[in-house]
Amino acid sequence: MLGHEEKLSKVATDREIDGLEDGPGPEKYDSNLNELDAVDSVGDEKYGQTTRGLKKLIVIAAGETEAPRRNIPKASSRFIYRLIVFYVLGSLVISVIVSSDDSLLLQAVNSGQKDAGASPFVVGIKRAGIKALDHIINGVILTSAWSAGNSFCYAGSRSLYSLALTGQAPKIFRTCNKQGVPYLAVAVTALLACLVYLSVSSGSATVFTWFVNITTISGYVAWIVVLITYLRFRSGLEYNGIYGQRPYKSPGQPYTTYAALFFFIILTLTNGFQVFFPGKFTASSFLAAYITLPIFIVLYTGHKIWFRTPIFYPASKIDVWAGKDEADRLEEMDVPPVARNVWEKIWFWIA
């Protein structure tokens, strides 16, 4: 049997590849209220970036999920319902309770207000005259922000741990405690989260804006790489004649992937479109919006040149077997739970 680190790495890789079949979808905010606060803080573009990160949490968690071949497809297929309830219906509620020309809302926007007071929900509650509810909403936003931070900390620490396993990060981050938690990776990720306090002072807020812009376009680039990787891996599966053995199959492939790839390229190129408006262009704003692209190109080509690895692998050279035997054995040992009553049926459907 494989060691803990190898097993986790291989199973996670297998599940990540299977999970990519789902295509990009909208880390995990538990409430649309938190997203609204994020919109007020850094704009609609960062809101969209957050929604795209949601689906990746499912893939990242696959390596530590019980019965991943049973639970990950279930979580992926039901994700759309959470998306509709929290985001689509949430947006509908906002449009119903607050007018787009509401004086309180416009005042908050024009004054650059960035706290929960600029949230359309809070404005709607004030207009309705419901006492204390706006303070409750503030509490909800705080708890949702904590949940979101916890999710991002989990994703970042596991990504760092996986990089260490593949030799792309210092080996010290492979260290786990008895429960299998990579605590050093968690600690470093949590320390980096302290950068958010740059937004407290006005001078540091500029640096924080740079940081947000850079991480936003990095998300676009990451999705482009993910989509291209999926298309190449799909070619490897087809070459080896095992494409039909995938445990999870999403409709519309590979056309939905090509469509998503096109849109992400457009989003990447137009990420800083606002800097080209008359009177808006500055060197700092342009660099903040696009500096990630040359950095990525330099790092990618530098890695290829230094390690002398090919840019393109033919389908015959793509490894589609690593970790598959271990994942198959885990699936054979899985015993699906049987609901004993209607409440367990509901819970098993939700969880």
C-alpha positions, -999 to +999 in steps of 0.1 A: +000+000+000+011+036-006+021+059+022-003+086+034+013+114+013+014+094-019-021+080-016-035+115-009-016+130-038-026+103-063-062+101-053-065+139-053-049+140-088-073+113-101-103+131-086-092+165-098-090+152-134-124+136-131-137+168-115-125+189-144-150+171-166-175+194-150-160+225-165-155+258-147-183+268-124-190+294-102-143+286-027-171+289-008-191+318+004-220+306+025-242+336+019-249+359-010-248+387+016-210+382+019-208+383-018-226+416-019-202+430+007-174+418-016-190+436-045-191+468-026-155+464-016-137+454-048-163+456-076-183+432-097-152+418-113-139+404-081-174+390-073-173+370-105-138+358-096-151+345-063-179+326-078-156+309-102-134+298-073-163+280-056-162+249-077-125+244-072-130+238-035-149+206-043-120+193-063-094+203-037-114+186-010-116+154-030-082+141-016-096+141+019-132+131+011-147+098+021-157+077-010-147+105-035-160+087-065-194+086-049-195+120-031-176+143-055-200+137-085-229+142-061-215+175-048-207+187-083-241+179-097-259+196-068-237+227-068-260+243-094-289+244-069-268+262-043-257+286-071-293+293-080-305+298-045-277+320-031-267+340-062-295+341-087-324+343-062-303+366-040-299+390-069-336+388-076-344+397-040-321+427-042-338+440-073-372+436-056-364+453-023-341+482-035-345+504-065-314+511-086-319+549-080-324+546-043-309+577-026-293+558+003-277+533-021-264+560-044-251+579-015-232+549-003-218+542-037-208+578-045-191+583-011-170+552-016-186+534+014-172+499+016-187+484+047-220+465+051-239+498+051-235+499+013-252+465+010-285+466-009-299+443+018-291+467+045-305+496+025-337+476+019-341+468+056-337+504+065-363+514+040-387+488+055-381+502+090-373+468+105-354+476+136-322+457+146-324+435+114-296+455+097-273+447+127-282+410+123-273+412+087-239+427+097-234+396+120-243+373+091-218+390+069-191+386+095-198+349+100-200+344+062-167+362+058-151+339+085-165+308+066-151+321+033-117+328+049-117+293+064-125+278+030-098+298+012-073+288+039-081+252+034-077+255-004-044+274-001-028+251+024-038+220+004-024+235-028+009+243-010+010+208+004+004+193-031+032+215-046+055+202-019+046+166-027+056+172-064+088+190-056+075+224-066+076+238-031+099+233-001+097+198+013+090+211+048+054+217+037+049+180+034+049+177+072+016+165+086+004+158+121-011+125+133-045+134+119-030+140+084-033+178+086-004+197+068-002+221+097+029+240+084+012+247+051-019+258+070+002+282+092+019+298+063-014+302+044-030+318+074-001+342+079-004+354+043-041+361+050-029+390+072-022+409+040-059+419+041-051+444+069-034+465+042-068+478+035-071+495+069-050+526+061-054+547+030-018+543+018-017+506+022-051+503+005-034+511-028-011+481-023-041+460-014-058+470-046-028+459-065-029+426-047-066+421-055-061+429-092-031+406-095-049+377-078-080+383-099-063+379-132-042+350-118-076+333-113-084+338-150-050+324-160-055+294-137-088+286-153-073+288-188-045+264-177-071+241-161-092+240-193-063+234-216-051+206-192-085+190-193-085+190-231-051+174-232-060+148-206-092+140-225-070+133-255-049+109-234-081+091-222-093+087-257-059+075-270-059+048-243-095+038-249-107+046-214-126+078-219-159+060-212-147+048-178-150+082-161-170+080-129-185+114-136-197+126-170-210+161-177-230+170-208-217+191-237-180+182-235-157+192-250-177+221-265-185+237-232-148+236-223-139+253-256-166+280-249-154+285-214-118+288-226-128+314-252-146+335-225-118+333-200-093+345-226-116+374-233-119+382-196-082+380-192-075+404-220-102+429-209-096+426-172-083+462-170-106+478-197-115+506-173-079+520-174-084+528-211-113+552-205-105+589-212-087+604-182-084+571-164-051+557-177-022+556-154+009+535-154+001+520-119-034+511-128-023+495-161+004+475-144-020+464-116-044+451-142-019+433-166+014+427-148+004+391-140+004+381-177+041+388-184+050+373-150+031+341-159+048+339-193+083+345-179+078+319-152+063+293-175+088+296-203+116+299-178+106+266-162+104+249-196+139+262-206+155+255-172+141+220-168+141+213-205+106+199-206+085+199-238+057+225-242+034+200-259+030+163-250+014+140-276-015+120-264+006+088-264+029+104-237+001+116-214+000+096-181-036+086-174-029+056-151-011+072-121-032+066-090-060+048-108-054+014-092-055+030-057-087+049-065-103+017-078-094-001-046-109+027-025-141+025-046-143-013-040-141-008-002-168+019-002-201+009+013-228+034+005-250+043+036-286+031+036-312+056+049-333+042+077-360+069+076-372+099+056-350+123+076-319+103+068-329+103+031-332+141+031-298+144+049-281+120+026-294+139-004-281+172+011-248+159+024 
